[in-house]
Amino acid sequence: MNYDVIVVGSGPGGYTAAIRAAQLGKKVALIEKDEIGGTCLNRGCIPTKAIQASTKLFSKIKRADQFGISVENASIDISKIIDRKNRIVNQLRKGLEYLFKENKIDIVRGEAKLNGPEQILVNDLIVEAPRVILATGSTIPDNSPFKIDEKKVYSSNGILNMRSIPRSMAIIGAGALGVEMACIFNSLGSSVSLFEMMPNVLPSEDIEISKGLEQSLAKRGIEIKINSKLKDVDGYEAVLISVGRKLNTEGFEKIGIHMENGKVKVNEKMQTNFPNVYAIGDIAGKYMFAHTASREGIVAAENACGKASRMDHHAVPKCTYSDPAVASVGMTEEEANKAHGNIKIGKFPFSASSKSLIEDERDGFIKVITDSSDKILGIHILGGNATEIIGEAVLAMNKGMKVEDIISTIHAHPTVYESMNDAAENVLKQAISIINK
């Protein structure tokens, strides 16, 4: 079977690349060995957030009296939550299949084996094209500290189909997934202990943000154990392993694809050392995020179709859907200090935000970091709406803005996102709604 472009993997990077190549008039084959949508749709971003939507609503119902509403005997049904999650995933998967059909993209089912830079074997079928985009993603590593049986010791896949609520849960790894799951099971009523080998939860985030999140989690009753390892599983009814991912790059080096630090080496066009072979997403990107993979997919597809496009990673948002949530873009305070030395910082607490008080989302703050000329180097948010209001910060970083550009932009009132303006004003010590320090 011959095509103009072959895309291997149908996750966010792969399906985006396939659709963009089809939009540009190419005959496209999309190879997938599992469910359409990859990890993000089936076992990652979407199902976890669907479950979280239910547990966060339940948490709010339990404090409904603070809003003047009496709710008696509120209860939660984990099976119904899982069923709702499955319906959402299935609906989105069908939506993708519809898009593939309308864009005349052929879905080839099976595991891809690379025969060379232009030929792929899928089961007994040979699929060929002059341009190949690899979007094979990652999976659960096979070096778990405890044997995963999906009955007591769970993987990040198995936990999404749990239909009983454990009395106690240990979570190994306090990255984004570990923190999110800690909040979910805490809301469900489990006694949660969160173990992290590093000195902070969310180790890649700004330290002040991480410390603030630790305080909020502890206030919820989640036990935080940093600089710690779980020695045995006997003291817990359930254990979740949420440490690391294994890249799906088997067979790449065999055909001559260059690797670097375990990932596929690519240039700004997302090209490998073979000019006709591109790699995107987890296997190649600086960040293992769905949104990064999607942008890389656009870049790879456009270059594969003869357009000139390049990837820019300098303004990539990071989002953790904890409660409160965390979102950031750009440098942390520590990184900015090391790179620039003379930096400025502005902050604004959500406890001073009228809309945050109205919504009873008081925890957290916005932190804006600039260089000495007031150019924005990084923006970090801890708070209930962090993952939504980070968009303004990403745009500001992407366009190389200064704090004056945020300040001179009129922000609607009352909103949570107007706190971005207050934090920017505080960089210049001219915030109106707080005492500038």
C-alpha atoms as one frame of an Amber mdcrd trajectory, in Angstrom:
protein
   0.000   0.000   0.000   1.441   3.343  -1.052   0.779   6.760   0.504   2.233
  10.248   0.472   2.596  10.374   4.271   2.527   7.648   6.918   1.900   8.589
  10.544   2.697   5.980  13.197   0.592   6.482  16.325  -2.782   8.186  16.761
  -2.198  10.159  19.961  -2.516  13.981  20.001   0.653  14.431  17.963  -0.128
  11.675  15.485  -3.758  12.492  14.752  -2.950  16.195  14.461  -0.138  15.454
  12.004  -2.344  13.116   9.968  -5.187  15.630   9.690  -2.847  18.515   8.815
  -1.159  16.453   6.080  -4.569  15.523   4.686  -5.617  19.187   4.733  -2.552
  19.874   2.582  -3.797  17.423  -0.027  -1.743  14.356   0.824  -2.859  10.728
   0.853  -2.321   9.708   4.480  -2.173   6.413   6.373  -2.404   6.424  10.158
  -1.087   3.280  11.855  -2.423   2.406  15.317  -2.028  -0.818  17.297  -4.412
   0.157  20.093  -7.350   2.518  20.559  -7.567   5.689  18.474  -6.449   8.719
  20.476  -3.411   7.241  22.182  -2.578   7.509  25.864  -3.996  11.017  26.296
  -7.530  10.174  25.249  -7.754   6.615  26.528  -5.506   6.359  29.585  -4.279
   9.863  30.412  -5.405  13.465  30.106  -9.075  12.930  29.318 -10.102  10.075
  31.650  -8.241  11.528  34.636  -9.876  14.922  34.171 -13.296  13.318  33.704
 -12.918  11.512  37.038 -11.601  14.673  38.656 -14.611  16.674  37.475 -16.847
  14.339  39.487 -14.706  14.294  42.627 -14.184  18.055  42.613 -17.943  18.615
  42.308 -18.483  16.209  45.212 -15.975  18.168  47.308 -17.850  21.376  46.562
 -21.214  19.781  47.379 -19.841  18.764  50.779 -19.249  22.429  51.591 -22.460
  23.662  49.984 -23.610  25.155  53.295 -20.961  27.857  52.784 -22.981  28.932
  49.732 -26.263  28.912  51.625 -27.352  25.510  50.281 -28.344  22.543  52.426
 -27.448  19.118  51.013 -28.160  16.047  53.110 -26.787  12.539  52.680 -24.658
  13.343  49.647 -22.904  10.207  48.438 -20.638   9.168  45.633 -20.804   6.141
  43.326 -17.391   5.323  41.894 -18.865   2.934  39.296 -21.068   5.670  37.879
 -18.061   8.009  37.762 -16.085   5.418  35.794 -19.039   4.826  33.477 -19.312
   8.572  32.819 -15.573   8.706  32.128 -15.919   5.874  29.622 -18.801   7.603
  27.838 -16.753  10.780  27.455 -13.735   8.862  26.119 -15.903   6.895  23.671
 -17.608  10.051  22.410 -14.289  11.781  21.790 -12.859   8.676  20.114 -15.843
   8.544  17.748 -15.284  12.218  17.022 -11.709  11.481  15.955 -12.800   8.586
  13.776 -15.299  10.895  12.083 -12.544  13.455  11.423 -10.325  10.769   9.895
 -13.147   9.598   7.649 -14.000  13.117   6.475 -10.315  13.860   5.797 -10.014
  10.565   3.865  -7.299   9.234   6.183  -6.834   5.454   6.095  -6.549   3.769
   9.493  -4.204   0.786   9.422  -4.681  -1.395  12.503  -1.712  -3.243  13.945
   1.766  -2.847  15.366   4.205  -0.973  13.156   7.692  -2.355  12.533  10.135
  -0.140  10.693  11.746  -1.834   7.711  13.505   1.358   6.671  12.967   5.103
   6.351  10.168   4.665   3.796   8.701   1.248   4.564   6.690  -0.064   7.515
   5.439  -3.559   8.174   2.041  -3.821   9.891   1.277  -7.460  10.625   1.760
  -8.958   7.121   1.040  -5.731   5.288   3.764  -3.499   3.822   2.924   0.210
   3.933   5.167   2.661   2.049   5.464   6.418   1.721   8.197   8.956   0.923
   7.436  10.764   4.220   7.029   9.134   7.640   6.045  10.784  10.922   6.783
   8.789  14.068   4.422   9.540  16.957   4.712   6.320  18.937   4.494   7.885
  22.400   5.296   6.170  25.668   3.982   3.534  28.019   4.219   2.362  31.618
   7.819   1.401  32.499   8.582  -2.204  33.406  10.849  -1.366  36.370   8.189
  -0.820  39.030   9.468  -1.010  42.631   6.525  -3.336  43.392   4.775  -5.917
  41.239   1.770  -4.341  39.532  -1.265  -6.629  39.697  -4.049  -4.009  39.201
  -5.703  -5.432  42.332  -3.648  -3.866  45.098  -0.707  -2.328  43.271  -2.005
  -0.252  40.382  -0.490   1.310  37.291  -1.672   4.636  35.932  -3.782   2.592
  33.488  -5.434   0.250  35.961  -6.331   2.957  38.459  -8.676   4.537  35.914
 -11.005   1.521  36.078 -11.065   0.994  39.851 -14.665   0.430  40.956 -14.213
   0.434  44.711 -12.834   3.141  46.965  -9.866   1.999  49.080  -9.758   3.021
  52.726  -6.066   3.879  52.358  -3.829   4.569  49.386  -0.102   5.127  48.940
   0.960   6.990  45.809   4.567   6.637  44.678   5.677   9.721  42.778   4.438
  13.280  43.325   4.630  14.469  39.751   1.523  15.716  37.969  -0.267  12.352
  37.888   0.572  11.463  41.479  -0.640  14.798  42.812  -3.814  14.682  40.719
  -4.638  11.173  41.918  -3.903  12.139  45.520  -6.563  14.862  45.252  -9.055
  12.533  43.538  -8.831   9.777  46.144  -8.755  12.248  49.000 -12.064  13.606
  47.680 -13.406  10.056  47.471 -12.628   9.594  51.163  -9.437   7.526  51.025
  -6.631   8.179  53.466  -3.849   9.197  51.053  -0.075   9.200  51.538   2.038
  10.735  48.772   5.669   9.634  48.473   8.296  11.646  46.570  12.056  11.028
  46.420  12.785  14.672  45.586  12.632  17.562  48.107   9.291  18.864  46.765
   6.087  17.710  45.137   5.990  18.678  41.445   9.818  18.838  41.413  10.007
  20.655  38.061   7.851  23.577  39.225   8.907  26.781  40.945   9.812  25.866
  44.541   7.518  28.490  46.054   4.602  27.085  44.062   5.464  23.516  45.101
   5.658  24.494  48.757   2.336  26.303  48.501   0.733  23.220  46.974   2.167
  21.014  49.717   0.509  23.243  52.318  -2.832  23.065  50.519  -2.652  19.284
  50.162  -1.740  18.870  53.826  -4.691  21.091  54.775  -6.940  18.669  52.863
  -5.568  15.787  54.923  -3.145  14.328  52.376   0.034  13.036  54.008   3.110
  14.367  52.172   6.323  12.375  52.448   9.130  14.111  50.539  12.692  12.767
  50.315  11.035   9.400  50.905  10.565   5.942  49.422   7.763   3.491  50.198
   9.470   0.440  51.692   6.567  -2.006  51.526   2.905  -2.056  50.541   1.532
  -3.932  53.550   0.244  -0.859  55.359  -2.092   0.215  52.516  -5.199  -1.161
  50.893  -4.073   0.196  47.509  -0.844   1.489  46.005  -0.467   3.552  42.829
   2.823   3.586  40.916   3.089   6.944  39.125   6.781   7.170  38.328   8.105
   7.856  34.831   7.265   6.640  31.323   9.003   4.297  28.881   9.464   5.634
  25.337   8.211   3.474  22.467  11.327   3.586  20.294  11.973  -0.110  19.730
  13.598  -0.795  16.367  14.482   2.832  15.648  18.249   2.513  16.069  18.222
  -0.705  14.082  17.276   1.180  10.910  19.748   3.984  11.697  17.670   6.646
  13.433  19.935   8.689  15.715  19.067   8.822  19.420  20.189  11.272  22.089
  19.650  10.794  25.840  17.139   8.059  25.102  15.009  10.161  22.754  14.964
  10.536  19.001  17.246  13.365  17.945  15.369  15.939  15.845  15.929  19.438
  14.503  13.540  22.403  14.685  11.625  20.948  11.729  11.099  17.759  13.785
  13.278  15.892  11.261  15.447  12.964  12.282  18.796  12.272  10.626  16.708
  10.863   7.753  15.293  14.020   6.085  12.074  12.193   5.178  11.460  10.811
   8.690  10.037  13.010  11.448   9.567  12.292  15.154   7.142  14.079  17.471
   5.683  13.898  20.965   7.123  11.934  23.872   9.791  10.198  21.803  11.329
  13.470  20.622   9.996  16.507  22.463  11.461  18.432  25.341   8.127  18.066
  27.106   5.868  15.018  27.400   2.648  16.990  26.997  -0.251  16.393  24.619
  -0.359  20.062  23.618   3.351  20.083  22.770   2.953  16.937  20.693   0.045
  18.512  18.799   2.106  21.549  17.825   5.039  19.329  16.864   2.621  17.314
  14.737   1.608  20.434  12.820   5.250  21.381  12.278   6.230  17.887  11.115
   3.244  17.555   8.780   3.789  20.941   7.179   7.459  20.239   6.559   6.633
  16.766   5.240   4.257  18.416   2.764   6.776  20.946   1.474   5.962  23.937
   3.662   8.527  25.688   5.879   7.654  25.357   9.546   9.708  25.224  12.735
   9.095  24.242  16.347   9.567  26.750  19.162   9.527  25.356  22.709  10.195
  28.559  24.634   6.588  29.181  25.738   5.165  25.778  26.646   2.532  25.704
  29.416   2.680  23.079  32.160  -0.596  22.187  33.876  -1.315  19.995  36.893
  -4.980  19.390  37.651  -4.645  19.130  41.397  -6.930  20.960  43.819  -5.785
  23.710  43.883  -4.342  23.443  40.388  -0.869  24.449  39.214   0.051  26.013
  35.875   3.214  27.676  34.660   5.157  28.874  31.657   8.773  29.961  31.312
  11.527  30.053  33.915  11.202  29.331  37.609  12.633  31.881  40.050  15.693
  29.669  40.516  16.269  29.357  36.762  15.744  33.071  36.171  18.177  34.000
  38.919  20.814  31.725  37.430  20.303  32.989  33.874  19.737  36.698  34.506
  20.756  37.550  38.063  18.934  40.827  38.553  15.288  39.757  38.324  12.004
  41.244  39.529   9.065  39.389  41.037   5.434  40.336  41.456   2.787  38.290
  43.276  -0.919  38.452  43.928  -2.797  36.136  46.332  -6.190  34.779  45.344
  -7.341  35.538  48.877  -7.449  39.175  47.693  -9.441  38.343  44.537 -13.151
  39.142  44.731 -14.099  36.378  42.243 -11.961  33.801  44.026 -13.714  34.622
  47.288 -17.088  34.373  45.538 -16.163  30.916  44.207 -14.550  29.876  47.509
 -11.233  29.222  45.758  -9.001  31.245  48.091  -5.796  29.174  48.125  -2.843
  30.137  45.972  -1.331  33.045  44.103   0.074  34.266  40.803   3.802  34.894
  40.505   5.318  36.931  37.664   9.080  36.909  37.059  10.830  39.447  34.820
  14.328  40.541  33.941  15.647  44.003  34.844  13.957  45.511  31.756  10.563
  44.106  32.866  10.454  41.473  30.094   8.496  38.450  31.297  10.657  35.397
  31.994   8.089  33.186  33.689   4.607  33.139  35.180   3.493  30.606  37.783
   0.026  30.032  39.187  -1.292  28.039  42.126  -5.074  28.209  42.367  -8.431
  26.746  41.442  -8.529  28.260  37.942  -4.800  28.099  37.207  -5.033  25.806
  34.182  -7.524  28.131  32.480  -5.952  31.533  33.161  -2.437  30.395  32.178
  -3.401  31.121  28.547  -2.765  34.838  28.895   0.652  34.121  30.382   1.570
  31.774  27.519   0.594  34.385  24.933   2.607  37.032  26.772   5.677  34.772
  26.846   5.245  33.716  23.235   5.149  37.327  22.048   8.044  38.476  24.240
   5.897  40.910  26.202   6.771  43.064  29.182   4.640  43.482  32.284   3.444
  46.840  30.944   1.709  44.950  28.115  -0.362  43.001  30.645  -1.035  46.080
  32.778  -2.221  48.129  29.797  -4.673  45.369  28.819  -8.117  45.847  30.344
  -9.173  42.776  32.327 -12.863  42.126  32.994 -14.141  42.444  36.571 -14.956
  40.438  38.556 -12.910  37.577  37.128 -10.188  35.315  38.435  -7.925  36.137
  35.516  -7.791  39.845  36.392  -5.417  38.740  39.163  -2.819  38.423  36.381
  -3.003  42.191  36.031  -2.550  42.655  39.787   0.518  40.387  39.846   2.005
  42.263  36.881   1.394  45.595  38.635   3.126  44.250  41.735   6.309  43.684
  39.717   6.460  47.481  39.393   5.172  47.935  42.976   2.037  49.689  41.771
  -0.649  47.094  42.459  -3.936  48.698  43.469  -5.596  45.799  45.308  -2.770
  44.871  47.734  -0.002  46.593  49.664   3.110  46.515  47.468   6.131  44.977
  49.135
